[in-house]
Amino acid sequence: MENQKDLTKITESCGQAFYAVCDCVMTDAQMKEWAESGNVLPDDCMDANMTLHDIILNHGLDVFDEDGQMNGDAEIILEDAWKFADKLNKKKYPKPPSYSIGDLHSSINDIFNQWVSAKMTTIEARDLANKCCAKFIEDNK
């Protein structure tokens, strides 16, 4: 088939085109759910393989051999293009950070140390500690 460099370019092009189609046919909520949990996938909203099949054909490549079986290069492109689209989606909708109780303890400890060293007032320390706790609770629901 193509040399490896051309195959990589084709795969990335297919992944970008496939992602653009997903972004058009899926709702914003579905795209976020796909990025955050993987529970909603493009297959839930359209036939992903047929879409990628058409995109690969646009590159002038055959997808199926004479027996009607998907050829090895097409399988590689399909899988890698889907992974590329998944990475694009996760980049667009990054998973919100979650904090451990150790992170919260470190934050509160830092606030305490600043309060003890008189770098902040009692009111400022209390407000910042409350915000840290509220953020911890919100992010870990």
N, C-alpha and C positions, 0 to 999 in steps of 0.2 A: 504494500500500500504506500502510503506517504512516509517520508522520513519522520523521525520522532519530533523534530522541531515544528514541522507543519502540522502534525497530529495535535501537539499542544496548543498551537494557535487555533486550530479548528475547534478543539474541545472548549477553549475559553470563549470563543465566539459563540458556540452553541449554548454554553452555559449562560452567557449574557443575554442572548436572545430569548432563551427559555425563561430566565428570570423576568425579563421585561413582559413576557406574556403572562406569567403568574401574577405580577404586580397589577396587570390590567384586569384580570378575571377574578382575582381573590380580593376580598374586602381587607381593609386595613387591619381589622381585628384578627382575621385569619392569618395574615402575614405575620403579625406579632406573635400569635399563638404558635405558628410554625417555627419562628425564630427562638422563642423561649422554651418551648416544651417538645416540639416535634409532633404534637398530637394532631394538628391539622396539616396535611400535606397537599401539595399540588394535585396529587391523584384524587383527592376528595372533591376537587372542583373541576377537573378536566382530565382527559386522558393524557398524562404526561408523556408516555412513550410515543404516542402518535404525534404529539407536538414536536418532540425532539426528532422523531423520524423525519418530519417535514423540514425541520431546520437543517438536519444533516444532508438531506437531498438538495437543499439550496446550495450546499457546498460542492455539489457534483459528485458525491460519494454514494455508492450503493450500500444499502442497509441489509438487504436480504440476499442470500446466495440463490443459485438456480433451484435448490430444493425448498426454498421458502423459509429457510432458517436464517436467523440473524447472524451475520458474519462476526468474527472475533473483533475486528477493528470497531465496528459499529457498537458492539456491546461495551467496549472500553470507553468509547466516546459518550455513550448514553450514561454510563455510571459516573464517569468523571465530570461530565457537564452538569449532572444533577448535583454532585458534591460541590461544584463551583457555584451553582445557583444557591445552594444552601449556605455557603460561606458569604455570598453577597447579601443574602437576607439577614443573616446573623450580624453582619456589619451594619446594615441599615437599622436593624432593631436589636441593639445589644441587650443582653440579659442584665436586668438591674442587679447591682451587687447585693450580696447578702452578708450580714455581719454575724460573727459568732459572739457568744457571751464573753469570750476572751477579748475580742475587739472592743466591745462595750466597756469592759473593765479597764482596758488600757486608756480609752478615751476619758473615762471618768477620773482615772488616776492622773492623767495629764492635766485635766481641769483642776483637780485638787492641788497638784503641785504648783500650778500657776497662782492659785488662790493663796496658798501658804506663803509663796514668795512675793505676795502683794502685787502680782502683775495684773490681777483683775479683782474687782470688788466681789463681795458676797453675792450681791444681786446678779452680777454678770455670770459668776460661776454657777449659781443655781439655774439661771435661764439657759445657759449653754448645756448643762447636765440634763435638764428637762428635754431640750431639743434632741440631744443624743439618744436619750431613752425613747422618745417618740419616734425618731427615725429608725431605731433598731426594731421597734415593734412593727412599724409600717412595712419595713423591708422584709421582715420575717413572718409575715402572715401566711 
